[in-house]
Amino acid sequence: MIEEYFKLTEIGLYCPLYNFYLDPQKPVKNAVISHAHGDHAVGGSENIYCTEATKAVMDLRYKKNAGKNFQIVPYRQSFSIGEANITFYSAGHILGSAQVLIEIEGKRILYTGDFKLEHDPTNEPFEFVKADVLITETTFASSETEHPKAEDEIIKLNRFNNNIIFGAYALGKAQRVTQLINQYCDGLNVLVHYSIAPIHRIYEQFGVSLGKWQMYDRKTMKHSVNSVYIVPPLTFSSYKHSRDVYKVFASGWGNLQEYCDEKLFISDHADWNQILRLIERSEAKEIWTLHGDGNELKKHLSNTHTVKILNE
């Protein structure tokens, strides 16, 4: 039974047989981390297994509290914790994001972390992996959810004739938006918030081409009519009463996009069809759902798969 190998605890998904967690929410002895977003990567663990890009962001954000011993593992290179054989494969979510394949006693258990199948030149492309059991995120696991193409969303900026305050998450989204603007919105000048710039630099250090951008400068913004100032959500909310700029927010979530002149649905998570495609390509017959509502997926697969909702 796969339940012998993993169970969901208040700290995270835990393998009691070999004492390690997948994306623990508190410091632990052994942490296997899929990617560097704060709801998956907590600092302070004793032994951390992750990709090089994930470590770079954790070092930036947590500094000396990032963790004691980092084990940097490239994609497709296996390592062991106890008798568990573990391999990272690209998840396509953000730079350095990894699916985690755990092989225990002949069983292949694949944990997706957050993932997307859509093309995104700011991170490594998703890689399909076969598994016996698939533990998948279900953030947008609704048949009513179909993400539009990111390029079709970003070109909406070309309609504006004034400066733009652009709200985006600092890690992943801001870098993707910067690249998209440079590719599809000729003439727009990209400025970024001081908290976003260090992450842009990490991406560029890993060889990702974001195009032209610069740190925010009040003078540049004041004397320009074609600048896009990319800011994190908290800063974006402080501009809600501004009348001399257009306000744009990019997210897969509609309820995060308040006080906007334009809502861009640019998601870094898989939509319904992408999740179904993943399940088909994985060839897994047992599905565990996590990070979202898995009920519709369970109903949809009731005649073909065994589905367990971990977080219900």
N, C-alpha and C positions, 0 to 999 in steps of 0.2 A: 504493500500500500504506500502510495506517494505521501500520504499524511504522516508517515513515520519519519520522513525526511525534512518536511517543512511545516511550520505552523505560524500563524499570524499572532503576534503578541503586541502589547501596547508600545513596544519599542520599534517593532518592525517585523518583517518576515525572517524567521529564525530557523536555522538548521541545528537542532539539539545534538544530533549525532556527532557533528564535527565543530560545534560551537562557533558559528559565524552568522552574521546578519546580512541581509540585502537591504541597502539604503536605511540603516537604523536612524531613528529620530533622537537618540541620545548616544553619548560616547560609550563604546563597547570594546571588548578585547580585539575582536576581528570584524572589520567592516568591509564588505564588498560594495563599492559605490558605483552606480550606473552613470551618473553625471553630476554636474556641479551646482544645479539649482538648489536653493536652500531647503526645500522640502524633501530633498533626497540626500544631500550632502551636509552632514553635521560635523563640525570639528571636534577634536579632542579624543578620538579613538586611539587605541594602542597600536594596532596594525591596520593599515588602510591599503586596500587593493583597488587600483583605479587606473585610468589612462593618464598619459602625461599632461594633456590639456586640462583634464579635471583637476589634477594636482595644482596646476598653475593658477587656476581660478580660486581654488581653496586657499592657497598660500596668499593670494591677494586679499581675500575677504577675511580670513581668520588669522593671518599672520602667524605668530608663534604658537597659537592655539589650534592650528590646522590639524595636527595629529602628531604622534610620536614617530612611528615608523611607516614610511610610505613604500609600498611595493608597486612600482610603475610597470604596467603590463601592456604591451602593444596588442592591437587586434590580432586575433587568430593564434596567439601564443599562449599555450596552456600553462596553468600553475596549479598547485595542489594545496588544499587545506585539509589536513588529515588524509582520508582516503577519497575525498571528493576532488574530481578533476574539473577545473573551471577554465572557461575560455570566453574572452570578450569578442563581440562582433558589433559592427557599427549599427547604431539605432537611428541615425538620421535626424535626431531631435535638435541638438546643438553641437558645437564643436566638442569632440571628445566623448560624446554620449555613447553608451555601450549597452547592448543586450548582453545578458549573462547566461551562458550555457553551463549547467552543472550536470556532470555525469557521475552518478552514484550507483554502484552495483548493477551496471548495465542499463540503467534508466537515464534518459536524456530529458532534463527539465530546463526549459528556456524561460527566463525572466526578461521581459522586454524593457522594463523601466518605461520612461516616456519615449515615444517614437513617432516618426512620420515617414511615409513613403514618397512624398512629393519631392521633386528635385529642388535642391537648395545648395548653391555653390559655396555657402559659408560654412558648411560642415560636410563630413564624410557621408557618402550615400548609404542608405539602408541596405543591409545584406540579409537575405532570407536564409534561415537555418531550420533544418528539420529537427523535430523533437517528439517525444512521447507525451509530455505534458507541457502546455503553454500557459505561462502566467502573464497575462496581458493587462496593460492599462485599458480602462474603458471611459476615459474622460469625456469623449464625445460619442459614446456608443448608443446613438439613436438613429433610427432609419430616416428621420427627418433632417439629419445633419449631413450636409455635403459642402465641404470647404471650396470656395471659389479659387481660381488660380491667383497666386500672389501677384503676378505681373499685371493681371487685369485689375486688381485692386489698386496697386501703386500708381498706375497711370492716371487715376482720378485726380492726383495732385496737380496734373498739368492744366486743370481747369481754373485753378486759383491764380489771382493776380496780386497777391499780397504775401507777406511773410507768414510762415506756418509754425505753430507750436505743435510738435508731434509727440504724443505719449507712447512709450514703448518700454517693455521690460528691459533692464540694463544688460542682462546676459542672454544672448541668443537673438531675441527679437530686434534689439537696436542695431546689431551688426547686420542682420539680414535686411532690415529696412534701409540701412546705409547703402548696401550693395545694390538693392533694387532701385533706389532713387538714382544712383549713379548710372545704372544701366538703362533705365526707362524714362527718366525725367531730365532731359538735357536742359541745362541752364539753371537748375536749382543748386544752390550753394548749401552744403550740409554742415551744420554746426552741432556739436554734441555737448551735453552736460558734463561737468567735471567728474561725476561719478561713473560715467559711461566710458570716457576716454581711455582709462587703463585697461578695460576689457577689449576695446578696439585694438589696443596695442598688442595684447596677448594673441588675438586672432591673427594679426599681421605677422607676429613672431613665428606663428605656426604655418605661415605661407598662404594665408587666406587674403585674397585681394578684395578689399572693401571699396576701392575707388577713392576719390578725393573727399576729405573731411577735415575739419579743424575744431579746436576747442572754442566754446562759446565766447564771443566777445561782444559786449554791449554796443560798442561803436559800430561794429560790422552789421549787427542786427538792425540798429537804428537807421543806418544809411543805405539799407538794401531793401529791395522789394521782391527778392527772389531767394530768400533764405529759409531753410527748414531747420528748426532748432529741436533736436531730439532730446527728450527729457524722460526721466523715470516717472511712474504713475503719481507718486506723492507730489512731485514738483508740478506735474501737469495740472493737478487739481487746484493749485494756487493761481492758475491762469483762467479760472472758469468765468471771471467777470471781465476779462480783457476784451476790448472791442476793436482794437487796431490790428489784430492778427486772426488768422483762421486757426481753428482748433481741431486737430485730427488725432484719433487714437486707433492703434492697431492691436487687435486681439481676436481670438476665436470666440471670446465670451461677449455677448451683446450687453450684459448688465454692467460691464466694466467701462462702457463707452458713454459716459455721461458728459454733459456740457460740451458736446461736439458739434462742429459744423459738418463733419464727415466722419463716418465710421468705416474703417477698413478691416474686413474680416480676413486677417492673415494669421493663420494658426500654425503652431509648431507641433501639434498633436495629430494623430490619425483620426480621420472621420470614419463613419460607419462602413463605407465601402473598402477603405484601407484596412480596417480591422478584419473584415471578412476575407479579404485577399490574403492577409497575413496567416489567418487560420488555415486557409486552403493550402497555401504554399508550405506551411510548417508540417502538414500532414498529421498534426497532433489530434488525437481523439478525445483527450481530456483537457478541458480548458478551465483555468482558474482566473477570476477577474479581480482587479484591484484598481484603486485610484479612479473612482467613478461609479456609476450605477450600471451593474451588469445584468439587470433583470430582463431588459428587452433582448439582449444577446442570448441569454439563457433560454428564453422562449423560442427565439428564432432557430436555435440549434438543438431543440429538444428531441428531434427525431434522429439526429446524426451524431451528437457529441454528449459526453458527460460534462456538465458545467457546474462549477462550484464558485459561489460568490463569497469571497473571503471577508469582505468588509461590510456585510449586511448585519 
